[in-house]
Amino acid sequence: MIYENENIPAETIPHYMWMQCEDGSGSLHNENQDIVVEYDMVLRQYRMYIGRNQNWRDIPGGYMLKLFKAFAEEEVRRIIGNPS
């Protein structure tokens, strides 16, 4: 898989932005530019900076980047409530 340096708006959370790097890592930032989620597709791990468990966890089996982002956005929305 080839990754590119890109900034992409979150699909389901207004004012949140994915920052993705060519090395397969990236992060989701809130409207204040704080990192909410960090990931590494090479190591297949992610970390949530909100909620109780802020340790690195394995990305669910078989998730490619697009599916992981959808999963992560759903988790963020569950933790912070459903922003509109």
Biopython code that builds the backbone (N, CA, C, O; Angstrom):
import numpy as np
from Bio.PDB.StructureBuilder import StructureBuilder

atoms = [
    (1, "MET", "N", (0.837, -1.186, 0.000)),
    (1, "MET", "CA", (0.000, 0.000, 0.000)),
    (1, "MET", "C", (0.875, 1.239, 0.000)),
    (1, "MET", "O", (1.839, 1.324, 0.762)),
    (2, "ILE", "N", (0.552, 2.182, -0.833)),
    (2, "ILE", "CA", (1.285, 3.446, -0.894)),
    (2, "ILE", "C", (0.430, 4.514, -0.217)),
    (2, "ILE", "O", (-0.740, 4.694, -0.553)),
    (3, "TYR", "N", (1.026, 5.212, 0.730)),
    (3, "TYR", "CA", (0.335, 6.281, 1.444)),
    (3, "TYR", "C", (0.893, 7.618, 0.975)),
    (3, "TYR", "O", (2.032, 7.688, 0.511)),
    (4, "GLU", "N", (0.110, 8.663, 1.091)),
    (4, "GLU", "CA", (0.543, 10.005, 0.731)),
    (4, "GLU", "C", (0.307, 10.939, 1.911)),
    (4, "GLU", "O", (-0.559, 10.694, 2.752)),
    (5, "ASN", "N", (1.090, 12.011, 1.959)),
    (5, "ASN", "CA", (0.848, 13.049, 2.956)),
    (5, "ASN", "C", (-0.401, 13.816, 2.538)),
    (5, "ASN", "O", (-0.423, 14.456, 1.487)),
    (6, "GLU", "N", (-1.432, 13.748, 3.359)),
    (6, "GLU", "CA", (-2.693, 14.410, 3.042)),
    (6, "GLU", "C", (-3.396, 14.861, 4.306)),
    (6, "GLU", "O", (-3.218, 14.277, 5.374)),
    (7, "ASN", "N", (-4.194, 15.903, 4.174)),
    (7, "ASN", "CA", (-5.123, 16.331, 5.217)),
    (7, "ASN", "C", (-6.514, 16.150, 4.642)),
    (7, "ASN", "O", (-6.847, 16.716, 3.601)),
    (8, "ILE", "N", (-7.329, 15.352, 5.333)),
    (8, "ILE", "CA", (-8.644, 14.978, 4.819)),
    (8, "ILE", "C", (-9.687, 15.212, 5.902)),
    (8, "ILE", "O", (-9.522, 14.736, 7.025)),
    (9, "PRO", "N", (-10.766, 15.941, 5.587)),
    (9, "PRO", "CA", (-11.822, 16.138, 6.587)),
    (9, "PRO", "C", (-12.426, 14.797, 7.015)),
    (9, "PRO", "O", (-12.601, 13.896, 6.195)),
    (10, "ALA", "N", (-12.738, 14.679, 8.291)),
    (10, "ALA", "CA", (-13.433, 13.492, 8.790)),
    (10, "ALA", "C", (-14.799, 13.419, 8.119)),
    (10, "ALA", "O", (-15.444, 14.442, 7.890)),
    (11, "GLU", "N", (-15.229, 12.213, 7.809)),
    (11, "GLU", "CA", (-16.498, 12.056, 7.097)),
    (11, "GLU", "C", (-17.712, 12.250, 7.984)),
    (11, "GLU", "O", (-18.752, 12.705, 7.509)),
    (12, "THR", "N", (-17.602, 11.915, 9.267)),
    (12, "THR", "CA", (-18.801, 11.933, 10.118)),
    (12, "THR", "C", (-18.709, 12.877, 11.316)),
    (12, "THR", "O", (-19.651, 12.971, 12.103)),
    (13, "ILE", "N", (-17.584, 13.576, 11.458)),
    (13, "ILE", "CA", (-17.437, 14.488, 12.598)),
    (13, "ILE", "C", (-17.063, 15.868, 12.062)),
    (13, "ILE", "O", (-15.942, 16.070, 11.594)),
    (14, "PRO", "N", (-17.993, 16.813, 12.128)),
    (14, "PRO", "CA", (-17.716, 18.149, 11.610)),
    (14, "PRO", "C", (-16.500, 18.791, 12.277)),
    (14, "PRO", "O", (-16.302, 18.660, 13.485)),
    (15, "HIS", "N", (-15.695, 19.482, 11.482)),
    (15, "HIS", "CA", (-14.539, 20.258, 11.943)),
    (15, "HIS", "C", (-13.364, 19.404, 12.414)),
    (15, "HIS", "O", (-12.399, 19.945, 12.953)),
    (16, "TYR", "N", (-13.418, 18.104, 12.229)),
    (16, "TYR", "CA", (-12.292, 17.224, 12.551)),
    (16, "TYR", "C", (-11.539, 16.911, 11.264)),
    (16, "TYR", "O", (-12.138, 16.841, 10.191)),
    (17, "MET", "N", (-10.213, 16.722, 11.373)),
    (17, "MET", "CA", (-9.369, 16.529, 10.198)),
    (17, "MET", "C", (-8.403, 15.365, 10.407)),
    (17, "MET", "O", (-7.732, 15.274, 11.435)),
    (18, "TRP", "N", (-8.346, 14.476, 9.412)),
    (18, "TRP", "CA", (-7.344, 13.416, 9.389)),
    (18, "TRP", "C", (-6.071, 13.960, 8.773)),
    (18, "TRP", "O", (-6.116, 14.589, 7.716)),
    (19, "MET", "N", (-4.952, 13.731, 9.407)),
    (19, "MET", "CA", (-3.642, 14.067, 8.854)),
    (19, "MET", "C", (-2.921, 12.753, 8.647)),
    (19, "MET", "O", (-2.573, 12.060, 9.603)),
    (20, "GLN", "N", (-2.702, 12.419, 7.393)),
    (20, "GLN", "CA", (-2.123, 11.121, 7.079)),
    (20, "GLN", "C", (-0.750, 11.331, 6.451)),
    (20, "GLN", "O", (-0.551, 12.248, 5.654)),
    (21, "CYS", "N", (0.192, 10.469, 6.819)),
    (21, "CYS", "CA", (1.588, 10.586, 6.392)),
    (21, "CYS", "C", (1.968, 9.447, 5.454)),
    (21, "CYS", "O", (1.363, 8.375, 5.471)),
    (22, "GLU", "N", (2.972, 9.703, 4.645)),
    (22, "GLU", "CA", (3.382, 8.710, 3.647)),
    (22, "GLU", "C", (3.975, 7.445, 4.259)),
    (22, "GLU", "O", (4.089, 6.428, 3.575)),
    (23, "ASP", "N", (4.354, 7.491, 5.531)),
    (23, "ASP", "CA", (4.910, 6.292, 6.179)),
    (23, "ASP", "C", (3.833, 5.356, 6.737)),
    (23, "ASP", "O", (4.154, 4.345, 7.362)),
    (24, "GLY", "N", (2.545, 5.695, 6.510)),
    (24, "GLY", "CA", (1.457, 4.842, 6.981)),
    (24, "GLY", "C", (0.913, 5.223, 8.341)),
    (24, "GLY", "O", (0.020, 4.557, 8.864)),
    (25, "SER", "N", (1.443, 6.290, 8.919)),
    (25, "SER", "CA", (0.932, 6.761, 10.205)),
    (25, "SER", "C", (0.017, 7.957, 9.960)),
    (25, "SER", "O", (-0.057, 8.486, 8.851)),
    (26, "GLY", "N", (-0.672, 8.368, 11.009)),
    (26, "GLY", "CA", (-1.526, 9.536, 10.881)),
    (26, "GLY", "C", (-2.274, 9.786, 12.167)),
    (26, "GLY", "O", (-2.081, 9.099, 13.170)),
    (27, "SER", "N", (-3.145, 10.801, 12.114)),
    (27, "SER", "CA", (-3.888, 11.175, 13.309)),
    (27, "SER", "C", (-5.150, 11.928, 12.931)),
    (27, "SER", "O", (-5.257, 12.504, 11.849)),
    (28, "LEU", "N", (-6.097, 11.907, 13.848)),
    (28, "LEU", "CA", (-7.332, 12.665, 13.728)),
    (28, "LEU", "C", (-7.250, 13.822, 14.709)),
    (28, "LEU", "O", (-6.970, 13.620, 15.890)),
    (29, "HIS", "N", (-7.495, 15.035, 14.221)),
    (29, "HIS", "CA", (-7.405, 16.240, 15.044)),
    (29, "HIS", "C", (-8.786, 16.864, 15.185)),
    (29, "HIS", "O", (-9.581, 16.859, 14.245)),
    (30, "ASN", "N", (-9.064, 17.401, 16.375)),
    (30, "ASN", "CA", (-10.339, 18.087, 16.592)),
    (30, "ASN", "C", (-10.241, 19.538, 16.119)),
    (30, "ASN", "O", (-9.225, 19.955, 15.562)),
    (31, "GLU", "N", (-11.294, 20.283, 16.346)),
    (31, "GLU", "CA", (-11.350, 21.676, 15.872)),
    (31, "GLU", "C", (-10.297, 22.565, 16.532)),
    (31, "GLU", "O", (-9.989, 23.636, 16.010)),
    (32, "ASN", "N", (-9.738, 22.145, 17.668)),
    (32, "ASN", "CA", (-8.683, 22.899, 18.353)),
    (32, "ASN", "C", (-7.283, 22.420, 17.970)),
    (32, "ASN", "O", (-6.293, 22.842, 18.567)),
    (33, "GLN", "N", (-7.207, 21.537, 16.971)),
    (33, "GLN", "CA", (-5.949, 20.944, 16.497)),
    (33, "GLN", "C", (-5.341, 19.948, 17.478)),
    (33, "GLN", "O", (-4.181, 19.564, 17.327)),
    (34, "ASP", "N", (-6.110, 19.523, 18.485)),
    (34, "ASP", "CA", (-5.637, 18.497, 19.415)),
    (34, "ASP", "C", (-5.751, 17.124, 18.748)),
    (34, "ASP", "O", (-6.710, 16.861, 18.021)),
    (35, "ILE", "N", (-4.780, 16.259, 18.993)),
    (35, "ILE", "CA", (-4.853, 14.895, 18.467)),
    (35, "ILE", "C", (-5.857, 14.103, 19.289)),
    (35, "ILE", "O", (-5.783, 14.069, 20.517)),
    (36, "VAL", "N", (-6.794, 13.468, 18.599)),
    (36, "VAL", "CA", (-7.819, 12.661, 19.235)),
    (36, "VAL", "C", (-7.517, 11.176, 19.046)),
    (36, "VAL", "O", (-7.707, 10.376, 19.963)),
    (37, "VAL", "N", (-7.045, 10.813, 17.850)),
    (37, "VAL", "CA", (-6.690, 9.433, 17.514)),
    (37, "VAL", "C", (-5.374, 9.461, 16.751)),
    (37, "VAL", "O", (-5.143, 10.336, 15.916)),
    (38, "GLU", "N", (-4.531, 8.511, 17.042)),
    (38, "GLU", "CA", (-3.266, 8.346, 16.323)),
    (38, "GLU", "C", (-3.209, 6.906, 15.827)),
    (38, "GLU", "O", (-3.658, 5.999, 16.528)),
    (39, "TYR", "N", (-2.663, 6.677, 14.628)),
    (39, "TYR", "CA", (-2.594, 5.318, 14.111)),
    (39, "TYR", "C", (-1.288, 5.058, 13.379)),
    (39, "TYR", "O", (-0.587, 5.979, 12.961)),
    (40, "ASP", "N", (-0.986, 3.781, 13.238)),
    (40, "ASP", "CA", (0.172, 3.325, 12.465)),
    (40, "ASP", "C", (-0.281, 2.096, 11.689)),
    (40, "ASP", "O", (-0.452, 1.023, 12.267)),
    (41, "MET", "N", (-0.476, 2.247, 10.384)),
    (41, "MET", "CA", (-0.959, 1.142, 9.569)),
    (41, "MET", "C", (0.113, 0.088, 9.336)),
    (41, "MET", "O", (-0.216, -1.056, 9.021)),
    (42, "VAL", "N", (1.381, 0.439, 9.481)),
    (42, "VAL", "CA", (2.450, -0.547, 9.319)),
    (42, "VAL", "C", (2.456, -1.502, 10.517)),
    (42, "VAL", "O", (2.516, -2.719, 10.347)),
    (43, "LEU", "N", (2.395, -0.945, 11.719)),
    (43, "LEU", "CA", (2.342, -1.767, 12.932)),
    (43, "LEU", "C", (0.938, -2.279, 13.226)),
    (43, "LEU", "O", (0.757, -3.164, 14.063)),
    (44, "ARG", "N", (-0.079, -1.710, 12.520)),
    (44, "ARG", "CA", (-1.487, -2.093, 12.671)),
    (44, "ARG", "C", (-1.987, -1.799, 14.089)),
    (44, "ARG", "O", (-2.650, -2.627, 14.714)),
    (45, "GLN", "N", (-1.649, -0.592, 14.583)),
    (45, "GLN", "CA", (-2.069, -0.182, 15.919)),
    (45, "GLN", "C", (-2.629, 1.235, 15.902)),
    (45, "GLN", "O", (-2.347, 2.021, 14.997)),
    (46, "TYR", "N", (-3.431, 1.547, 16.927)),
    (46, "TYR", "CA", (-3.974, 2.895, 17.091)),
    (46, "TYR", "C", (-4.054, 3.227, 18.569)),
    (46, "TYR", "O", (-3.994, 2.352, 19.433)),
    (47, "ARG", "N", (-4.192, 4.522, 18.832)),
    (47, "ARG", "CA", (-4.329, 5.020, 20.210)),
    (47, "ARG", "C", (-5.368, 6.137, 20.205)),
    (47, "ARG", "O", (-5.338, 7.037, 19.366)),
    (48, "MET", "N", (-6.296, 6.053, 21.173)),
    (48, "MET", "CA", (-7.282, 7.111, 21.369)),
    (48, "MET", "C", (-6.782, 8.005, 22.499)),
    (48, "MET", "O", (-6.383, 7.511, 23.554)),
    (49, "TYR", "N", (-6.803, 9.297, 22.285)),
    (49, "TYR", "CA", (-6.384, 10.232, 23.334)),
    (49, "TYR", "C", (-7.567, 10.760, 24.135)),
    (49, "TYR", "O", (-7.429, 11.686, 24.934)),
    (50, "ILE", "N", (-8.721, 10.163, 23.912)),
    (50, "ILE", "CA", (-9.921, 10.479, 24.692)),
    (50, "ILE", "C", (-10.429, 9.163, 25.271)),
    (50, "ILE", "O", (-10.087, 8.088, 24.778)),
    (51, "GLY", "N", (-11.228, 9.249, 26.297)),
    (51, "GLY", "CA", (-11.716, 8.022, 26.926)),
    (51, "GLY", "C", (-10.728, 7.498, 27.959)),
    (51, "GLY", "O", (-9.699, 8.119, 28.226)),
    (52, "ARG", "N", (-11.048, 6.372, 28.521)),
    (52, "ARG", "CA", (-10.244, 5.816, 29.620)),
    (52, "ARG", "C", (-8.985, 5.106, 29.159)),
    (52, "ARG", "O", (-7.939, 5.239, 29.795)),
    (53, "ASN", "N", (-9.059, 4.358, 28.073)),
    (53, "ASN", "CA", (-7.928, 3.557, 27.629)),
    (53, "ASN", "C", (-7.143, 4.315, 26.562)),
    (53, "ASN", "O", (-7.578, 4.396, 25.414)),
    (54, "GLN", "N", (-5.995, 4.868, 26.932)),
    (54, "GLN", "CA", (-5.178, 5.623, 25.990)),
    (54, "GLN", "C", (-3.930, 4.856, 25.570)),
    (54, "GLN", "O", (-2.972, 5.441, 25.064)),
    (55, "ASN", "N", (-3.951, 3.536, 25.785)),
    (55, "ASN", "CA", (-2.841, 2.686, 25.368)),
    (55, "ASN", "C", (-2.968, 2.350, 23.888)),
    (55, "ASN", "O", (-4.044, 2.466, 23.301)),
    (56, "TRP", "N", (-1.849, 1.931, 23.291)),
    (56, "TRP", "CA", (-1.877, 1.452, 21.920)),
    (56, "TRP", "C", (-2.672, 0.152, 21.875)),
    (56, "TRP", "O", (-2.524, -0.710, 22.742)),
    (57, "ARG", "N", (-3.518, 0.023, 20.852)),
    (57, "ARG", "CA", (-4.332, -1.175, 20.654)),
    (57, "ARG", "C", (-4.185, -1.647, 19.212)),
    (57, "ARG", "O", (-3.833, -0.865, 18.329)),
    (58, "ASP", "N", (-4.452, -2.911, 18.982)),
    (58, "ASP", "CA", (-4.401, -3.435, 17.621)),
    (58, "ASP", "C", (-5.593, -2.933, 16.812)),
    (58, "ASP", "O", (-6.716, -2.871, 17.313)),
    (59, "ILE", "N", (-5.337, -2.580, 15.569)),
    (59, "ILE", "CA", (-6.419, -2.219, 14.656)),
    (59, "ILE", "C", (-7.217, -3.499, 14.388)),
    (59, "ILE", "O", (-6.632, -4.554, 14.142)),
    (60, "PRO", "N", (-8.556, -3.409, 14.436)),
    (60, "PRO", "CA", (-9.358, -4.615, 14.209)),
    (60, "PRO", "C", (-8.956, -5.350, 12.926)),
    (60, "PRO", "O", (-8.656, -4.722, 11.911)),
    (61, "GLY", "N", (-8.953, -6.666, 12.984)),
    (61, "GLY", "CA", (-8.488, -7.519, 11.891)),
    (61, "GLY", "C", (-9.088, -7.188, 10.539)),
    (61, "GLY", "O", (-10.302, -7.039, 10.400)),
    (62, "GLY", "N", (-8.231, -7.076, 9.557)),
    (62, "GLY", "CA", (-8.668, -6.885, 8.187)),
    (62, "GLY", "C", (-8.995, -5.456, 7.803)),
    (62, "GLY", "O", (-9.274, -5.194, 6.633)),
    (63, "TYR", "N", (-8.973, -4.514, 8.749)),
    (63, "TYR", "CA", (-9.320, -3.135, 8.418)),
    (63, "TYR", "C", (-8.205, -2.471, 7.625)),
    (63, "TYR", "O", (-7.058, -2.410, 8.069)),
    (64, "MET", "N", (-8.553, -1.982, 6.462)),
    (64, "MET", "CA", (-7.641, -1.139, 5.704)),
    (64, "MET", "C", (-7.898, 0.287, 6.188)),
    (64, "MET", "O", (-8.747, 0.499, 7.054)),
    (65, "LEU", "N", (-7.178, 1.262, 5.644)),
    (65, "LEU", "CA", (-7.236, 2.631, 6.159)),
    (65, "LEU", "C", (-8.655, 3.201, 6.154)),
    (65, "LEU", "O", (-9.080, 3.785, 7.151)),
    (66, "LYS", "N", (-9.383, 3.048, 5.072)),
    (66, "LYS", "CA", (-10.731, 3.624, 5.000)),
    (66, "LYS", "C", (-11.652, 3.020, 6.058)),
    (66, "LYS", "O", (-12.393, 3.746, 6.721)),
    (67, "LEU", "N", (-11.612, 1.703, 6.221)),
    (67, "LEU", "CA", (-12.439, 1.061, 7.251)),
    (67, "LEU", "C", (-11.994, 1.442, 8.656)),
    (67, "LEU", "O", (-12.822, 1.610, 9.552)),
    (68, "PHE", "N", (-10.678, 1.578, 8.847)),
    (68, "PHE", "CA", (-10.198, 1.988, 10.161)),
    (68, "PHE", "C", (-10.701, 3.391, 10.505)),
    (68, "PHE", "O", (-11.148, 3.635, 11.625)),
    (69, "LYS", "N", (-10.627, 4.312, 9.541)),
    (69, "LYS", "CA", (-11.090, 5.681, 9.802)),
    (69, "LYS", "C", (-12.565, 5.703, 10.180)),
    (69, "LYS", "O", (-12.954, 6.422, 11.099)),
    (70, "ALA", "N", (-13.390, 4.926, 9.485)),
    (70, "ALA", "CA", (-14.817, 4.857, 9.816)),
    (70, "ALA", "C", (-15.004, 4.311, 11.229)),
    (70, "ALA", "O", (-15.804, 4.839, 12.001)),
    (71, "PHE", "N", (-14.266, 3.252, 11.566)),
    (71, "PHE", "CA", (-14.308, 2.670, 12.911)),
    (71, "PHE", "C", (-13.894, 3.703, 13.958)),
    (71, "PHE", "O", (-14.574, 3.866, 14.972)),
    (72, "ALA", "N", (-12.782, 4.402, 13.719)),
    (72, "ALA", "CA", (-12.264, 5.379, 14.683)),
    (72, "ALA", "C", (-13.234, 6.543, 14.865)),
    (72, "ALA", "O", (-13.463, 6.989, 15.989)),
    (73, "GLU", "N", (-13.805, 7.036, 13.767)),
    (73, "GLU", "CA", (-14.774, 8.129, 13.883)),
    (73, "GLU", "C", (-15.990, 7.698, 14.688)),
    (73, "GLU", "O", (-16.517, 8.478, 15.481)),
    (74, "GLU", "N", (-16.436, 6.473, 14.494)),
    (74, "GLU", "CA", (-17.568, 5.961, 15.272)),
    (74, "GLU", "C", (-17.219, 5.896, 16.760)),
    (74, "GLU", "O", (-18.037, 6.249, 17.609)),
    (75, "GLU", "N", (-16.006, 5.445, 17.070)),
    (75, "GLU", "CA", (-15.565, 5.384, 18.469)),
    (75, "GLU", "C", (-15.482, 6.786, 19.078)),
    (75, "GLU", "O", (-15.911, 6.992, 20.213)),
    (76, "VAL", "N", (-14.938, 7.740, 18.339)),
    (76, "VAL", "CA", (-14.846, 9.120, 18.837)),
    (76, "VAL", "C", (-16.234, 9.663, 19.096)),
    (76, "VAL", "O", (-16.482, 10.256, 20.145)),
    (77, "ARG", "N", (-17.142, 9.471, 18.157)),
    (77, "ARG", "CA", (-18.513, 9.967, 18.330)),
    (77, "ARG", "C", (-19.184, 9.315, 19.540)),
    (77, "ARG", "O", (-19.937, 9.970, 20.261)),
    (78, "ARG", "N", (-18.914, 8.038, 19.762)),
    (78, "ARG", "CA", (-19.486, 7.339, 20.914)),
    (78, "ARG", "C", (-18.960, 7.939, 22.226)),
    (78, "ARG", "O", (-19.713, 8.091, 23.188)),
    (79, "ILE", "N", (-17.666, 8.278, 22.259)),
    (79, "ILE", "CA", (-17.046, 8.792, 23.483)),
    (79, "ILE", "C", (-17.447, 10.241, 23.758)),
    (79, "ILE", "O", (-17.766, 10.587, 24.895)),
    (80, "ILE", "N", (-17.435, 11.091, 22.728)),
    (80, "ILE", "CA", (-17.706, 12.516, 22.945)),
    (80, "ILE", "C", (-19.168, 12.885, 22.757)),
    (80, "ILE", "O", (-19.564, 14.018, 23.032)),
    (81, "GLY", "N", (-19.959, 11.951, 22.298)),
    (81, "GLY", "CA", (-21.333, 12.259, 21.946)),
    (81, "GLY", "C", (-21.386, 12.469, 20.442)),
    (81, "GLY", "O", (-20.346, 12.470, 19.784)),
    (82, "ASN", "N", (-22.536, 12.640, 19.907)),
    (82, "ASN", "CA", (-22.694, 12.720, 18.461)),
    (82, "ASN", "C", (-22.748, 14.180, 18.022)),
    (82, "ASN", "O", (-23.831, 14.766, 18.000)),
    (83, "PRO", "N", (-21.588, 14.796, 17.664)),
    (83, "PRO", "CA", (-21.611, 16.198, 17.264)),
    (83, "PRO", "C", (-22.354, 16.382, 15.953)),
    (83, "PRO", "O", (-22.330, 15.507, 15.087)),
    (84, "SER", "N", (-23.006, 17.512, 15.812)),
    (84, "SER", "CA", (-23.720, 17.784, 14.562)),
    (84, "SER", "C", (-23.276, 19.095, 13.971)),
    (84, "SER", "O", (-23.767, 19.494, 12.915)),
]
sb = StructureBuilder()
sb.init_structure("model")
sb.init_model(0)
sb.init_chain("A")
sb.init_seg("    ")
for serial, (resi, resn, name, xyz) in enumerate(atoms, 1):
    if name == "N":
        sb.init_residue(resn, " ", resi, " ")
    sb.init_atom(name, np.array(xyz, "f"), 0.0, 1.0, " ", f" {name:<3s}", serial, name[0])
structure = sb.get_structure()
